[in-house]
Amino acid sequence: MMFKTIALAAALAIGAGAATAQTPPKQERSATDIKKAECKKEAKAKKFGIHFIQRKRFIEECMKRT
């Protein structure tokens, strides 16, 4: 019973924090966020499928390029 109460309290605390966090408008996004979004879009176009490790490596290499 005690574990359920603690788990519920933790879930509510996490949920409340996530609800207050808002994504900034595109004008306020940093250059790295914009570059990462472009790299993710490029990785999605390559269609890695279930090879999520290759996709992650591709995104990391893309971020290092420029």
C-alpha positions as CSV (number, residue, x, y, z in Angstrom):
1,M,0.0,0.0,0.0
2,M,2.8,2.4,0.9
3,F,4.6,1.7,-2.4
4,K,1.5,2.6,-4.4
5,T,1.2,5.9,-2.6
6,I,4.8,6.8,-3.2
7,A,4.6,5.8,-6.8
8,L,1.4,7.8,-7.3
9,A,3.0,10.9,-5.7
10,A,6.1,10.5,-7.9
11,A,4.0,10.2,-11.0
12,L,2.0,13.3,-10.2
13,A,5.2,15.3,-9.5
14,I,6.7,14.2,-12.8
15,G,3.4,14.9,-14.7
16,A,3.1,18.4,-13.1
17,G,6.6,19.3,-14.1
18,A,6.1,18.1,-17.7
19,A,2.8,20.0,-18.0
20,T,4.5,23.3,-17.1
21,A,7.4,22.9,-19.5
22,Q,6.6,24.5,-22.8
23,T,8.6,24.3,-26.0
24,P,10.0,27.7,-27.1
25,P,9.0,29.2,-30.4
26,K,11.2,28.6,-33.4
27,Q,12.8,32.1,-33.0
28,E,14.0,31.2,-29.6
29,R,15.4,27.8,-30.4
30,S,19.2,27.4,-30.3
31,A,21.3,26.6,-33.3
32,T,22.0,23.1,-32.0
33,D,18.3,22.4,-31.6
34,I,17.7,23.4,-35.2
35,K,20.6,21.4,-36.5
36,K,19.5,18.3,-34.5
37,A,16.0,18.6,-36.0
38,E,17.5,18.8,-39.5
39,C,19.7,15.8,-38.8
40,K,16.7,13.8,-37.5
41,K,14.7,14.7,-40.5
42,E,17.5,13.5,-42.8
43,A,17.9,10.3,-40.8
44,K,14.1,9.7,-41.1
45,A,14.4,10.1,-44.9
46,K,17.1,7.4,-45.0
47,K,14.7,4.9,-43.5
48,F,16.9,3.0,-41.1
49,G,13.9,0.9,-40.0
50,I,14.5,-1.1,-36.9
51,H,18.2,-0.2,-36.8
52,F,17.9,2.5,-34.2
53,I,21.6,2.3,-33.2
54,Q,22.7,3.1,-36.8
55,R,20.1,6.0,-36.9
56,K,21.5,7.4,-33.6
57,R,25.1,7.2,-34.9
58,F,24.0,8.9,-38.1
59,I,22.5,11.8,-36.2
60,E,25.6,12.1,-34.0
61,E,27.8,12.2,-37.1
62,C,25.5,14.7,-38.7
63,M,25.8,16.9,-35.7
64,K,29.6,16.8,-35.8
65,R,29.8,17.7,-39.5
66,T,29.0,21.4,-39.0
